[in-house]
């Protein structure tokens, strides 16, 4: 990082994180279970990989009817999102296995579906997880100037319509990521004032190979076996628009919510709070009792838990959330939870609409 990089410090220590860690450690010890390398996760991985592979094969070689192709492309997009939520996400956080090589290999699934695992680890693991909802540091809440997620971003006239056009934006973000990854690797080399760490030869090889494999799987092979370039491109777009709509919606429900705090930063900043409490203020859980969503989303409906324990496999999040709720109650910390998926969607919609219509928020 550069010498002029603004510093962010958390000035308080109430013992919240220490007590939470103690109770979570005690839970794993009492149950004699591992935080990673869990059989349930291996089974889920097999199911999700089978989902994607079978959907890909069926899309290419299944019945030729257009409506069947359309449905299978959507199903493939949902499967890709499932792999990203569960396998790639855990692996790139080091939460899948205690063995680094296993995490690294499974983390490459991001590269194969078009997203650089190298850039993601820096942008997401470091900038987003450490500086959640902190403007100027958390790249993921800036919206590229197109979407206004916080009052601290300048209001533009088109933000008045963002709660409407945002759903279209979600569908094209995977393409944006894949193209801009190349720019960040070759030209920009920065996220805001943060220098992107220099790639090692193996990282560059994975980055380049991932792009070729991704395009080969979803465009090259379909064209080679007889689909026209237009047909292949349409199927590719339907698949990835589905993936984008699902994956970005879930991210927004974690942080761009009425209950979540946003913080402005200019220059060095001292946050009068403990880091772990700051995470609970800027993050929201939703639909904790929906077992299907918990399974499919890789526990990302337990975002508060995930931000506090990103190195623990997500299959443990429901139990950890109960421990977190108790610790929050003991320390007088508000634990933000939306009861169901529809309530979370409504909260996100209201917030985006407010940010679009309120240039200044008192």
C-alpha positions as CSV (number, residue, x, y, z in Angstrom):
1,X,0.0,0.0,0.0
2,X,1.0,3.6,-0.5
3,X,2.5,5.8,2.1
4,X,-0.4,8.2,1.9
5,X,-3.1,5.6,2.5
6,X,-5.6,6.9,5.1
7,X,-5.7,5.0,8.4
8,X,-8.8,3.6,10.0
9,X,-8.6,2.7,13.7
10,X,-11.2,1.2,16.0
11,X,-10.6,2.9,19.4
12,X,-12.8,0.9,21.8
13,X,-12.5,-2.6,23.2
14,X,-15.5,-3.7,25.2
15,X,-14.5,-7.4,25.3
16,X,-17.4,-8.2,22.9
17,X,-15.3,-10.0,20.3
18,X,-13.2,-11.8,23.0
19,X,-16.3,-13.2,24.7
20,X,-17.9,-14.1,21.4
21,X,-14.8,-16.0,20.3
22,X,-14.6,-17.8,23.7
23,X,-18.2,-19.0,23.5
24,X,-17.9,-20.1,19.8
25,X,-14.6,-22.0,20.6
26,X,-16.3,-23.6,23.5
27,X,-19.2,-24.8,21.3
28,X,-16.8,-26.5,18.8
29,X,-14.8,-28.1,21.6
30,X,-17.9,-29.4,23.4
31,X,-19.4,-30.8,20.2
32,X,-16.0,-32.2,19.2
33,X,-16.5,-30.9,15.6
34,X,-14.2,-29.1,13.2
35,X,-14.7,-25.6,12.0
36,X,-13.7,-26.8,8.5
37,X,-13.3,-30.0,6.5
38,X,-16.8,-31.1,7.2
39,X,-18.5,-34.1,5.5
40,X,-21.7,-32.2,5.0
41,X,-19.8,-29.6,3.0
42,X,-18.2,-32.3,0.8
43,X,-21.7,-33.7,0.0
44,X,-23.0,-30.2,-0.7
45,X,-20.0,-29.6,-3.1
46,X,-20.7,-32.8,-5.0
47,X,-24.4,-31.9,-5.3
48,X,-23.7,-28.3,-6.6
49,X,-21.0,-29.5,-9.0
50,X,-23.4,-32.1,-10.3
51,X,-26.1,-29.5,-10.7
52,X,-23.9,-27.2,-12.8
53,X,-22.3,-30.0,-14.9
54,X,-25.7,-31.7,-15.6
55,X,-27.3,-28.4,-16.4
56,X,-24.5,-27.4,-18.8
57,X,-24.7,-30.8,-20.6
58,X,-28.5,-30.7,-20.8
59,X,-28.5,-27.1,-22.1
60,X,-26.1,-28.1,-24.9
61,X,-27.3,-31.6,-25.8
62,X,-30.9,-31.7,-24.5
63,X,-34.1,-31.2,-26.4
64,X,-33.9,-28.5,-29.1
65,X,-37.1,-26.6,-28.1
66,X,-36.4,-22.9,-27.4
67,X,-38.4,-22.9,-24.2
68,X,-36.5,-25.8,-22.8
69,X,-33.2,-24.2,-23.7
70,X,-34.4,-21.0,-21.9
71,X,-35.3,-22.8,-18.7
72,X,-32.1,-24.9,-18.7
73,X,-30.0,-21.7,-19.1
74,X,-31.8,-20.2,-16.1
75,X,-31.3,-23.4,-14.2
76,X,-27.6,-23.3,-15.1
77,X,-27.3,-19.7,-13.9
78,X,-28.8,-20.7,-10.6
79,X,-26.4,-23.5,-10.3
80,X,-23.4,-21.2,-11.0
81,X,-24.6,-18.9,-8.3
82,X,-24.9,-21.8,-5.9
83,X,-21.3,-22.9,-6.5
84,X,-20.2,-19.3,-6.0
85,X,-22.1,-18.8,-2.8
86,X,-21.0,-22.1,-1.3
87,X,-17.8,-23.6,-2.7
88,X,-15.9,-20.6,-4.2
89,X,-16.9,-18.3,-1.4
90,X,-15.9,-20.6,1.5
91,X,-12.7,-21.7,-0.3
92,X,-11.5,-18.1,-1.1
93,X,-12.1,-17.2,2.6
94,X,-10.0,-20.2,3.7
95,X,-13.2,-21.6,5.3
96,X,-13.6,-24.8,3.3
97,X,-10.5,-26.7,4.5
98,X,-7.6,-26.4,6.8
99,X,-5.4,-27.3,3.9
100,X,-4.4,-24.2,1.9
101,X,-4.0,-26.2,-1.3
102,X,-7.6,-27.4,-1.1
103,X,-8.9,-23.9,-0.6
104,X,-6.8,-22.6,-3.5
105,X,-7.9,-25.3,-5.9
106,X,-11.6,-24.9,-5.1
107,X,-11.2,-21.1,-5.0
108,X,-10.3,-21.3,-8.7
109,X,-14.0,-22.0,-9.4
110,X,-14.4,-18.3,-9.3
111,X,-11.9,-17.9,-12.2
112,X,-13.7,-20.6,-14.2
113,X,-17.1,-18.8,-13.9
114,X,-15.5,-15.5,-15.0
115,X,-14.5,-13.8,-11.7
116,X,-10.9,-13.3,-10.7
117,X,-10.3,-15.1,-7.4
118,X,-7.1,-13.1,-6.9
119,X,-8.8,-9.7,-7.2
120,X,-11.8,-11.0,-5.2
121,X,-9.6,-12.0,-2.2
122,X,-8.2,-8.4,-2.0
123,X,-11.3,-6.5,-2.8
124,X,-13.7,-8.6,-0.8
125,X,-11.7,-10.4,1.9
126,X,-9.6,-7.4,2.8
127,X,-11.4,-4.1,1.8
128,X,-15.0,-5.2,2.2
129,X,-14.6,-7.4,5.3
130,X,-12.3,-5.1,7.2
131,X,-14.0,-1.8,6.3
132,X,-17.6,-2.8,5.8
133,X,-19.9,0.1,4.5
134,X,-17.0,2.6,5.0
135,X,-16.9,4.9,2.1
136,X,-13.5,5.3,0.5
137,X,-12.4,1.9,1.7
138,X,-15.2,-0.7,1.0
139,X,-15.2,-0.8,-2.8
140,X,-18.4,-2.8,-2.9
141,X,-20.7,0.0,-1.7
142,X,-19.6,2.7,-4.2
143,X,-21.8,1.5,-7.0
144,X,-19.6,2.9,-9.7
145,X,-21.4,6.2,-9.4
146,X,-24.5,4.6,-11.0
147,X,-26.1,3.5,-7.7
148,X,-26.3,5.5,-4.6
149,X,-26.2,3.3,-1.5
150,X,-25.3,5.8,1.1
151,X,-26.1,9.5,1.8
152,X,-22.4,10.2,1.7
153,X,-22.3,9.7,-2.1
154,X,-23.2,12.7,-4.2
155,X,-26.8,12.6,-5.4
156,X,-27.4,12.6,-9.1
157,X,-30.8,13.1,-10.9
158,X,-30.9,9.5,-12.2
159,X,-30.6,8.1,-8.6
160,X,-34.3,9.0,-8.3
161,X,-35.0,6.0,-10.5
162,X,-32.4,3.6,-9.1
163,X,-34.9,1.5,-7.1
164,X,-36.5,0.7,-10.6
165,X,-33.5,0.2,-12.9
166,X,-31.3,-1.5,-10.2
167,X,-32.8,-4.9,-11.1
168,X,-31.4,-4.6,-14.7
169,X,-28.0,-3.5,-13.3
170,X,-27.8,-6.7,-11.3
171,X,-28.1,-8.8,-14.4
172,X,-25.1,-7.2,-16.2
173,X,-22.7,-6.9,-13.2
174,X,-21.0,-10.4,-13.9
175,X,-20.0,-9.1,-17.4
176,X,-18.8,-5.8,-15.8
177,X,-16.7,-7.7,-13.3
178,X,-15.1,-9.9,-15.9
179,X,-14.2,-7.0,-18.2
180,X,-13.0,-4.7,-15.4
181,X,-10.9,-7.5,-13.8
182,X,-8.7,-7.2,-16.9
183,X,-8.4,-3.5,-16.5
184,X,-7.5,-3.7,-12.8
185,X,-4.9,-6.3,-13.5
186,X,-3.2,-4.5,-16.4
187,X,-3.9,-0.8,-16.1
188,X,-5.6,0.6,-13.0
189,X,-3.7,-1.5,-10.4
190,X,-5.8,0.3,-7.6
191,X,-9.0,0.2,-5.7
192,X,-9.5,3.8,-4.6
193,X,-6.2,4.5,-2.9
194,X,-5.3,0.9,-2.3
195,X,-2.6,-0.6,-4.5
196,X,-3.6,-4.1,-5.7
197,X,-0.8,-6.5,-4.6
198,X,1.5,-7.6,-7.5
199,X,0.6,-10.9,-9.1
200,X,3.0,-13.8,-8.9
201,X,3.4,-15.7,-12.2
202,X,1.1,-18.5,-10.9
203,X,-1.6,-15.9,-10.1
204,X,-1.3,-14.4,-13.6
205,X,-1.5,-17.9,-15.1
206,X,-4.7,-18.7,-13.2
207,X,-6.2,-15.3,-14.1
208,X,-5.5,-15.7,-17.9
209,X,-6.3,-19.4,-18.0
210,X,-9.6,-18.8,-16.1
211,X,-10.8,-16.3,-18.7
212,X,-10.1,-18.7,-21.5
213,X,-11.7,-21.7,-19.8
214,X,-14.7,-19.6,-18.9
215,X,-15.2,-18.3,-22.5
216,X,-14.5,-21.7,-23.9
217,X,-17.1,-23.5,-21.7
218,X,-19.9,-21.0,-22.3
219,X,-19.1,-19.7,-25.9
220,X,-16.4,-21.8,-27.5
221,X,-17.7,-25.3,-27.0
222,X,-21.4,-24.4,-27.9
223,X,-20.2,-22.8,-31.2
224,X,-17.9,-25.7,-31.9
225,X,-20.7,-28.3,-31.6
226,X,-23.0,-26.5,-34.0
227,X,-24.7,-23.6,-32.2
228,X,-24.5,-20.3,-34.1
229,X,-22.5,-17.5,-32.5
230,X,-25.8,-15.6,-31.8
231,X,-27.4,-18.6,-30.2
232,X,-24.4,-19.2,-28.0
233,X,-24.3,-15.6,-27.0
234,X,-28.0,-15.5,-26.1
235,X,-27.6,-18.6,-24.0
236,X,-24.5,-17.2,-22.3
237,X,-26.3,-13.9,-21.5
238,X,-29.4,-15.6,-20.1
239,X,-27.2,-17.8,-17.9
240,X,-25.1,-15.0,-16.6
241,X,-27.9,-12.5,-16.2
242,X,-29.6,-15.1,-14.0
243,X,-26.4,-15.5,-12.0
244,X,-26.0,-11.8,-11.7
245,X,-29.6,-11.1,-10.6
246,X,-29.4,-13.7,-7.8
247,X,-25.9,-13.1,-6.5
248,X,-26.0,-9.3,-6.4
249,X,-29.5,-9.3,-4.8
250,X,-28.1,-11.4,-2.0
251,X,-25.1,-9.0,-1.4
252,X,-27.4,-6.0,-1.3
253,X,-29.6,-7.7,1.3
254,X,-26.6,-8.0,3.6
255,X,-25.4,-4.4,3.7
256,X,-27.6,-2.0,1.7
257,X,-30.5,-2.1,4.2
258,X,-32.4,0.3,6.5
259,X,-30.9,-1.3,9.6
260,X,-27.3,-1.1,8.4
261,X,-25.0,1.8,9.2
262,X,-22.9,3.6,6.6
263,X,-19.8,5.6,7.6
264,X,-18.2,8.5,5.8
265,X,-14.4,8.7,5.7
266,X,-12.0,11.4,4.7
267,X,-8.4,11.2,5.7
268,X,-7.5,9.3,8.8
269,X,-10.5,8.0,10.7
270,X,-11.0,6.9,14.3
271,X,-14.2,4.8,14.7
272,X,-15.4,5.0,18.3
273,X,-16.3,1.4,18.5
274,X,-15.0,-2.1,18.7
275,X,-14.4,-3.7,15.3
276,X,-16.7,-6.7,16.0
277,X,-19.5,-4.4,17.1
278,X,-18.9,-2.2,14.0
279,X,-19.5,-5.3,11.9
280,X,-22.9,-6.0,13.6
281,X,-23.9,-2.4,12.9
282,X,-23.1,-2.5,9.2
283,X,-24.4,-5.9,8.4
284,X,-27.8,-7.6,8.4
285,X,-29.0,-11.2,8.6
286,X,-32.2,-12.3,6.9
287,X,-34.5,-15.3,6.7
288,X,-32.7,-17.3,9.5
289,X,-35.4,-19.9,9.6
290,X,-35.5,-20.6,5.9
291,X,-33.6,-23.9,5.6
292,X,-33.6,-23.9,1.8
293,X,-32.2,-20.4,1.5
294,X,-29.6,-21.2,4.1
295,X,-28.5,-24.3,2.1
296,X,-28.6,-22.6,-1.3
297,X,-27.0,-19.3,-0.3
298,X,-24.1,-20.9,1.6
299,X,-25.2,-19.3,4.8
300,X,-24.9,-15.8,3.3
301,X,-28.3,-15.0,4.9
302,X,-26.2,-15.1,8.1
303,X,-24.0,-12.2,7.0
304,X,-23.3,-10.9,10.4
305,X,-22.0,-14.3,11.5
306,X,-20.0,-14.5,8.3
307,X,-18.3,-11.2,8.8
308,X,-17.3,-12.1,12.3
309,X,-16.2,-15.6,11.4
310,X,-15.3,-15.7,7.7
311,X,-12.8,-18.5,8.3
312,X,-15.4,-20.9,9.6
313,X,-17.4,-23.1,7.2
314,X,-20.8,-21.7,6.6
315,X,-22.6,-24.9,7.6
316,X,-22.0,-23.8,11.2
317,X,-23.6,-20.4,10.9
318,X,-27.1,-21.2,12.2
319,X,-25.7,-22.5,15.5
320,X,-23.2,-19.7,15.8
321,X,-26.0,-17.2,15.2
322,X,-27.6,-18.4,18.4
323,X,-24.4,-17.8,20.3
324,X,-24.0,-14.4,18.7
325,X,-27.6,-13.4,19.7
326,X,-26.8,-14.2,23.4
327,X,-23.6,-12.3,23.4
328,X,-25.3,-9.3,21.7
329,X,-28.0,-9.3,24.4
330,X,-25.4,-9.5,27.2
331,X,-23.4,-6.5,25.7
332,X,-26.5,-4.5,24.7
333,X,-25.6,-4.7,21.0
334,X,-28.3,-4.7,18.4
335,X,-28.2,-7.7,16.2
336,X,-29.9,-6.8,12.9
337,X,-32.1,-9.6,11.5
338,X,-34.8,-9.4,8.9
339,X,-37.3,-12.2,9.6
340,X,-37.8,-13.4,6.1
341,X,-36.7,-12.9,2.5
342,X,-39.6,-10.7,1.5
343,X,-39.0,-8.4,4.4
344,X,-35.3,-8.1,3.4
345,X,-36.2,-7.3,-0.2
346,X,-38.7,-4.6,1.0
347,X,-36.1,-3.0,3.3
348,X,-33.5,-2.9,0.5
349,X,-36.0,-1.4,-1.9
350,X,-37.1,1.3,0.6
351,X,-33.5,2.2,1.3
352,X,-32.6,2.5,-2.4
353,X,-35.6,4.6,-3.0
354,X,-34.8,6.8,-0.1
355,X,-31.2,7.3,-1.3
356,X,-32.6,8.2,-4.7
357,X,-35.1,10.8,-3.4
358,X,-33.2,12.3,-0.4
359,X,-30.1,14.2,-1.4
360,X,-29.4,14.9,2.3
361,X,-30.4,12.6,5.2
362,X,-30.6,14.1,8.6
